[in-house]
């Protein structure tokens, strides 16, 4: 049963959240912005629906400023795949920055997580579709598993794999699939759960996480990656060119970012 979001699911919109959201100014009609704001039971991303009227979605994903320098300033003429987009902020930002084609693929695993954590029932894709309609976007949303992309002939210049690798049972298989849909010279931008910088992070280490121990009522975090472990996984997946782009700790949780590329032809 759906219940109204409590204060934990309606977080205060901080200046940091607004700064990221403002990268994608939607500037919808205020009445339409308010309708959309209330139409989605829970927002994952913070969107700037109408900055003049202070209308922002109350995204539960906090402080994504660390991702901003990781993103290209322009995707002009490029084809982008976003794996696990949830509400689709990065899908729509890529389109805003000139991407020729954006495909977003999500298995909507988050529906179970949101139900367990907040008691809120989502159908899946509500936020994504609502924002797409406001923008008049051409981004394609596809419900399904990214592993099924092996059957596709489509190729992409850039793949987003943000907050996903630690949530899949087969991270090696996923990286192999994503590497297989890259164009020559393409790259995968990975952001995932990391490890504390305690001397192990640069070794070939991948931690196995216990169910529900990382985030409350979240049974879908399986792994924590050290830099060396992520690089080794990339090599096994046929992506030997691994560039560590940064580490950060957000609310006590370590994150790691890297760019993975196949060998130059």
Secondary structure, DSSP 4 states (H G I P E B T S, - for coil): ------TTTS----HHHHHHHGGGB----HHHHHHHHHHSS--SS--EEETTTTEE---SS---HHHHTTS-S--TT-EEEEES-TT-HHHHHHHHTT-SEEEEEE--THHHHHHHHH-----SSHHHHHHHHHHT---EEEES-GGGGGG----EEEEEEES-GGG-S-HHHHHHHHHHTEEEEEEEEEEEE---SSS-TTSS-EEEPPTTSSSTT-----EEE-HHHHHHHHHHTT--EEEEEEEEEETTEEEEEEEEEPPP-
